[in-house]
Amino acid sequence: MSEKPKHFETNAIRLQRERTQYREHSVPLFLTSSFTFPNAEAMRDTFAGEADGLIYSRYSNPNTDELIQKVCAMEGAEAGFATASGMAAVFASMAAFLKTGDHVLASRAVFGSTHQVLTNIFPKWGITATYVDPLDIDNWPAAIQDNTRMLVLESPSNPGLTLVDLEKAGQIAKAHNLILNVDNCFATPYLQQPLSYGADLSVHSGTKWMDGQGRTLGGIIVGKQALIDQVQGFCRHTGPAMSPFNAWVLSKSLETLSVRMDRHCQNAMALAERLETHPQVNEVRYPFLASHPQMDLAKRQMKYGGGLVSFEIKGGVAASMQFLNKIKLCSLSSNLGDTRTILTHPATTTHSKLSEAERLAVGITPGLIRISVGLEHIEDISADIMAALAI
């Protein structure tokens, strides 16, 4: 297209690589591991970086290129790289820049596997990390060391739905010459664009809302060209590249991201409001609820509140198990971002490797239930959950 459309929804559908000579309407699949050259000189020049061209699908492929182009347009990014999973993206977005002796400043409220990378894997390589309170951002600069290289956070957090003020985080990172790395998975590019607040990198698990149907794995890192060049170099030689098929699936999924997220958010808000009045519920967490202590911040940096709702059931672990075992319609799974509503108990599943003190520090109480609110009719979702709460 000669001119990039202005609106998110149109970009998601109409941004595309050039089609083949067959002028297919839908993007074709390029299931090939490598690409050929017309002559030896063209092959030499392409490998030397002196000519444009595709070499190997671990480096780039028409399907992954189209997916990256779309997400970059959605996020306002200069470049990106697609990975085999969301955690591959999280890991590569850090490992591509860190070396022995470096230090990472991280929000305490991060995904459980991200926590494992920071506390159990990076220390083997002499890379250290310090956690800071996401609600006390004004004191973050005091934790910055001479060797701090990167600031890592996610907003909203999983599963406590705590937010970080992205504008303030961007100011801190710029003032101290840090790379600001934001996990934007739970907001999606439709609800939030961290780069517009000063982030250098925005990372997604495409497995979640981007795919939206529980079909495939994938991750993506987008940001400034100079930084993505380093990510590409790291991933090119370590190999966590997305497959062309998964890129094709995700590119098609992005065409419906906005309409899906509209309904996810609508259903989540309605369910959160109903849960707030239930006598078996101590607390409900949803960014756009008036009771959420960061509602004003949420409305400032997010379009809607997202598709996740967390609530604390009275009675702790025992009551949680009883509640989940009574669920009939919804699914019990550790995944999220599906068309199907999914429930999980973070303390015994996704965050079970954290100590009790670590869980409590990020709001994961024994009775916390996380709901990834799906696209079923809200009355059916609500009826299933309310019936299970009748204990």
C-alpha positions in Angstrom: 0.0 0.0 0.0 1.3 3.4 -0.9 0.1 5.1 2.3 -0.2 3.6 5.8 -3.8 3.7 7.1 -4.3 5.8 10.2 -6.4 3.4 12.3 -5.4 0.4 14.3 -8.1 -1.9 12.9 -7.2 -1.1 9.3 -3.5 -1.6 9.8 -4.2 -5.0 11.4 -6.1 -6.1 8.3 -4.5 -4.2 5.4 -0.8 -4.0 6.2 0.8 -6.8 4.2 3.8 -7.8 2.3 3.6 -7.8 -1.5 1.7 -10.7 -2.9 3.0 -13.3 -5.3 2.3 -13.3 -9.1 -0.9 -15.2 -8.3 -2.4 -12.0 -6.5 -3.8 -14.1 -3.7 -6.1 -12.1 -1.4 -5.1 -13.9 1.9 -1.4 -14.1 2.8 0.1 -17.4 1.5 2.3 -19.8 3.6 6.0 -19.9 2.9 6.9 -23.3 4.4 10.5 -23.3 3.4 13.7 -23.5 5.5 15.9 -21.6 3.0 15.8 -19.4 -0.1 17.7 -19.6 -3.4 19.7 -17.0 -5.3 19.9 -16.3 -9.1 23.7 -16.3 -9.1 26.8 -16.5 -6.9 27.2 -12.8 -6.8 23.7 -12.2 -5.5 24.3 -14.8 -2.8 27.6 -13.2 -1.8 26.1 -9.7 -1.7 23.1 -10.9 0.4 25.3 -12.7 3.0 27.5 -9.6 3.1 24.5 -7.4 3.8 25.0 -5.4 0.6 21.8 -6.6 -1.0 18.3 -7.2 0.2 17.1 -10.8 0.2 16.0 -13.8 2.2 18.6 -16.4 3.3 17.2 -18.8 5.9 13.9 -18.9 7.8 15.7 -18.8 11.1 16.8 -15.3 10.1 13.6 -14.1 8.4 10.7 -15.4 6.3 7.9 -13.6 4.4 5.4 -14.8 7.1 7.4 -13.6 10.1 8.2 -10.4 8.3 4.5 -9.6 7.7 3.7 -10.4 11.4 6.5 -8.1 12.6 5.4 -5.4 10.2 1.9 -5.5 11.7 2.9 -5.4 15.3 5.4 -2.6 14.7 2.6 -0.5 13.2 0.4 -1.3 16.2 3.1 -0.4 18.7 4.7 2.5 16.8 7.9 0.6 16.7 10.8 0.8 14.2 11.6 -2.9 14.0 10.9 -6.3 15.6 11.8 -9.9 15.8 9.4 -12.9 16.2 10.3 -15.8 18.5 9.1 -19.4 19.1 7.3 -18.6 22.3 6.5 -15.7 24.7 9.3 -16.7 27.1 11.8 -16.9 24.3 10.9 -13.3 23.6 11.2 -12.3 27.2 14.6 -14.1 27.5 16.0 -12.8 24.3 14.9 -9.2 25.1 17.2 -9.4 28.1 20.0 -11.8 27.2 20.8 -9.9 23.9 22.0 -7.0 26.0 23.3 -8.3 29.3 26.8 -9.6 30.1 28.6 -10.8 33.2 28.7 -8.1 35.8 25.5 -6.4 34.6 22.6 -5.6 36.9 18.8 -5.6 36.2 16.3 -3.5 38.0 12.9 -5.3 37.9 9.4 -4.7 39.1 8.5 -7.3 41.7 5.3 -8.1 39.9 6.5 -10.1 36.9 5.5 -13.4 35.4 6.7 -16.5 37.3 9.1 -17.7 34.5 10.5 -14.2 34.1 11.3 -14.4 37.9 13.0 -17.7 37.4 15.3 -16.3 34.6 16.2 -13.3 36.8 16.8 -15.3 40.0 18.0 -18.7 38.9 19.4 -18.5 35.4 21.1 -15.1 35.0 23.1 -15.4 38.3 24.9 -18.4 36.8 26.3 -16.0 34.2 27.1 -13.3 36.8 24.1 -11.2 36.0 22.2 -9.9 39.1 18.8 -8.4 39.7 17.1 -6.3 42.3 13.3 -6.2 42.7 11.4 -3.0 43.4 7.9 -2.3 44.4 5.7 -1.5 41.4 3.6 0.8 43.6 6.6 2.8 44.8 8.1 4.0 41.6 9.4 7.2 43.1 12.0 5.2 45.0 13.2 3.1 42.1 16.2 5.4 41.3 17.6 4.6 44.8 18.0 1.0 43.7 19.9 1.8 40.5 23.5 0.7 40.7 26.5 1.7 38.6 26.3 -1.5 36.6 22.5 -1.4 36.1 21.8 -1.9 32.4 18.1 -2.6 32.1 14.7 -1.8 33.7 12.2 -4.7 33.4 8.5 -4.6 34.1 5.1 -5.8 33.1 1.9 -3.8 33.3 -0.7 -4.9 34.1 0.9 -7.7 36.1 0.0 -11.3 36.2 -2.1 -12.2 38.2 -2.4 -9.3 40.6 -3.2 -6.8 37.9 -0.9 -4.2 39.4 0.0 -1.3 37.1 3.3 0.6 36.7 3.3 4.2 35.7 4.9 3.8 32.3 5.6 7.5 31.8 7.5 7.7 35.1 9.3 4.5 34.3 10.3 6.0 30.9 11.6 9.1 32.6 13.7 7.1 35.1 15.2 4.9 32.3 16.1 7.9 30.2 17.6 9.8 33.1 19.9 6.8 34.0 20.6 5.6 30.5 18.8 2.3 31.0 17.0 0.1 28.5 13.3 0.1 29.5 11.9 -3.4 28.7 8.1 -3.7 29.1 6.1 -6.9 29.0 2.9 -5.7 27.2 1.3 -9.1 26.9 -1.7 -8.6 29.0 -2.7 -5.3 27.6 -1.9 -6.1 23.9 -0.9 -3.4 21.4 -4.6 -2.6 21.1 -5.0 -1.4 24.7 -1.6 0.0 25.4 1.6 1.1 23.6 4.5 1.3 26.0 6.9 2.8 23.4 4.8 6.0 23.4 5.6 6.4 27.1 9.4 6.0 26.7 9.9 2.3 26.6 12.7 1.0 24.4 11.3 -2.5 24.0 7.8 -3.9 24.1 7.5 -7.7 24.5 4.6 -10.0 23.9 3.6 -13.6 24.2 1.7 -14.1 21.0 0.4 -17.3 22.5 -2.1 -15.3 24.6 -4.5 -12.6 23.3 -2.7 -12.1 20.0 -3.6 -15.6 18.9 -6.7 -15.5 21.1 -7.8 -19.1 20.4 -5.3 -21.3 22.2 -3.9 -22.7 18.9 -0.2 -21.8 18.8 2.9 -20.6 20.5 4.8 -17.4 19.6 6.5 -14.3 20.9 7.6 -10.9 19.6 9.9 -8.1 20.5 9.5 -4.7 19.0 11.3 -1.4 19.6 14.0 0.9 18.4 15.9 -0.3 15.3 19.4 -0.1 17.0 18.2 -2.3 19.8 16.3 -4.8 17.6 19.5 -5.1 15.5 21.1 -6.6 18.6 18.1 -8.8 19.3 18.3 -10.1 15.8 22.0 -10.9 16.0 21.5 -12.7 19.3 18.5 -14.7 18.0 20.0 -15.4 14.6 22.8 -17.4 16.3 20.9 -18.9 19.3 17.9 -20.0 17.2 14.6 -19.1 19.1 12.9 -18.1 15.8 9.2 -18.4 15.2 8.1 -20.9 12.5 6.5 -19.5 9.3 3.3 -21.4 10.1 2.9 -19.9 13.5 3.6 -16.5 12.1 0.9 -17.0 9.4 -1.6 -18.0 12.1 -0.7 -15.0 14.3 -0.8 -12.5 11.4 -4.3 -13.7 10.6 -5.3 -13.5 14.3 -4.3 -9.9 14.5 -6.9 -9.0 12.0 -9.6 -9.6 14.7 -7.6 -8.5 17.7 -9.5 -5.3 18.2 -13.0 -6.8 18.0 -12.0 -9.7 20.2 -10.4 -7.4 22.9 -13.5 -5.2 22.8 -15.6 -8.2 23.8 -13.1 -9.6 26.3 -12.9 -6.3 28.1 -16.7 -5.8 28.0 -17.2 -9.3 29.5 -14.4 -8.9 32.1 -15.8 -5.6 33.3 -19.3 -7.0 33.7 -18.0 -10.1 35.6 -15.8 -8.0 37.9 -18.7 -5.9 38.9 -20.8 -8.9 39.7 -18.1 -10.6 41.7 -17.6 -7.5 43.8 -21.1 -8.0 45.3 -20.7 -11.7 46.1 -20.6 -12.6 49.8 -17.9 -15.4 49.2 -15.5 -12.8 47.6 -13.1 -10.7 49.7 -11.7 -8.6 46.9 -11.9 -8.2 43.1 -9.0 -6.8 41.0 -9.7 -5.3 37.6 -8.0 -2.1 36.4 -11.1 -0.3 35.4 -13.1 -1.0 38.5 -13.7 2.1 40.7 -12.3 0.0 43.6 -9.0 -0.6 41.9 -6.5 1.8 43.6 -4.8 2.5 40.3 -8.0 3.1 38.2 -7.0 6.6 37.2 -3.6 5.4 36.0 -5.2 2.5 34.1 -7.6 4.9 32.3 -4.7 7.2 31.5 -2.5 4.6 29.8 -4.9 1.9 28.7 -7.8 1.9 26.3 -9.9 -0.6 28.3 -9.2 -2.7 31.4 -8.1 -5.9 29.6 -9.5 -9.5 29.7 -8.1 -10.7 33.1 -10.0 -10.6 36.4 -8.6 -11.7 39.7 -10.5 -12.2 42.9 -9.9 -13.6 46.3 -12.3 -16.2 47.5 -12.9 -16.6 51.2 -11.5 -19.7 52.7 -8.0 -19.8 51.1 -6.7 -22.9 49.2 -9.4 -25.3 50.3 -12.2 -23.1 49.2 -10.4 -22.4 45.9 -10.1 -26.1 45.2 -13.7 -26.7 46.0 -14.8 -23.7 43.8 -12.7 -24.8 40.8 -13.9 -28.4 41.1 -17.5 -27.1 40.7 -16.9 -25.3 37.5 -18.8 -26.8 34.6 -18.6 -24.5 31.5 -15.3 -22.7 31.9 -11.9 -24.4 31.6 -9.3 -25.1 34.2 -5.9 -24.3 32.6 -2.8 -22.3 33.2 -3.1 -20.6 29.8 -5.0 -17.3 29.2 -6.1 -15.1 26.3 -8.4 -17.7 24.7 -11.9 -17.4 23.3 -12.8 -19.8 26.1 -13.0 -18.5 29.7 -10.1 -20.0 31.7 -9.7 -20.2 35.5 -6.6 -21.0 37.5 -5.3 -20.9 41.0 -1.9 -19.1 40.8 -0.5 -20.1 44.2 -0.6 -23.8 43.2 0.1 -23.4 39.5 1.7 -20.6 37.6 3.4 -19.0 40.6 3.9 -22.2 42.7 7.7 -22.0 42.4 7.7 -18.7 44.3 8.0 -18.8 48.1 4.9 -17.8 50.1 6.5 -14.5 51.0 7.3 -13.8 47.4 3.7 -14.6 46.4 2.2 -12.4 49.1 4.5 -9.5 48.1 2.9 -9.4 44.7 -0.7 -10.0 46.0 -0.9 -13.7 45.3 -2.9 -14.8 48.3 -3.9 -18.5 49.0 -7.4 -17.7 47.8 -6.6 -15.8 44.7 -8.3 -17.0 41.5 -7.4 -15.7 38.1 -10.0 -15.6 35.3 -9.1 -15.1 31.7 -12.5 -14.0 30.5 -13.5 -15.4 27.2 -15.9 -14.6 24.4 -18.8 -16.8 25.5 -22.0 -14.9 26.4 -21.5 -13.1 29.7 -24.6 -14.6 31.2 -23.3 -18.1 30.7 -19.8 -17.2 32.0 -21.4 -15.5 35.1 -23.9 -18.3 35.7 -21.1 -21.0 35.8 -18.9 -19.0 38.2 -21.7 -17.9 40.5 -23.0 -21.4 40.8 -19.5 -22.7 41.7 -19.3 -19.9 44.3 -22.4 -21.2 46.1 -20.4 -23.2 48.6 
